[in-house]
């Protein structure tokens, strides 16, 4: 029992003794390929291309590939400092742990609560897209006419079942989906290249100037065009930073975190630039903007489908229709898993109830945290369903408005994490300081994330398709509110439960034992040491 008096109503916080009941995640379950599958599938390459390339074209015209190139460079720079931090700190808490080590428990818990909330929102959003595409495809293929939310809830049930199983099984499912997505898009690329595109091949779409100086795009979104283009590109990388969240289940967490993060950022970047360039070449620099406009006017489900029909054949089009369903499922499962691990980390440090820190006795998965994620996602989906139960709303409301909330929160936390990394290496880890890796790179990465946040806030009405909806207007305040919830919790713990406050962000995987609360300014000590 804690020696610090607990005020009335503090029962939601686990007692220190409950820490003994917490299980450990399945150590050594994941190698580099499995971690990469979890990360890259979380970014959902096929869904990212089919959803975000058209958005980027609306903003940047035929310069869309250059927007993805800019995002690749910015996120690679951000990753430099992020990787240096992950080599020092290995825990399932990810951003939560990093910010705590750099800026202190108050900011750390604010980010921890916010990022967990954002991943839950993102899982719900992608499940909405899953419901929409499954409903429309099943009606076209089999004549089954069910609303999208039915498939959304069925998908949630299946993903919840995976939450009970060994993480390696989840990684295998994600891996199969990823390979199929990449193969399908590669076949399309080969078809376009062999045919020489619509009117020849050109590298001009990769010129960054085209993102800011494309007349066709400016006519669509006015002065916001470049912002829409760049946000569409940055959106495609959500989830790339997941490597540290799987540290405790990796065979060599420090090596794997570095390889997996760089591999996902740079690998996805090259792939995104290439596929978006193929998309532009397939339609032609003069035809790509009208083609995307036709998609948003409802002429076809995706501007990719006419390309696969033209350059490969109807079989690949059908394949894409199937794979966008599996891609959405795999993406939702990756976000679901990450959300569960944030709740698990917060519980293990006694911030949230002790039950959330339990792992399955046989499979070592954070099954209790997973079931809580299921409940929250279910309630969130129910709220949107009560607002609008149409199949179209699964995509246009749940699947479109929610990502704006989730992405803004993630970008904000990434910006805070950049400055946390900077301070960490200037104060607590001076021996690891490097002028570029831990100073210049975090500053550039942090400022870039701040800019991305501003682009989202300023253009959220255009991106949502409706600037008058209360939910869309409230998105920035919901993000601020999520952060402040964590801040208030930390301040309350600092005054009323100092032993719990001392453990915020304290756990590290390197210690083979469960850690006791750290002393002020001191290092952690294993139980029984």
Beta strands, then each sheet from edge to edge (+ up, - down):
end
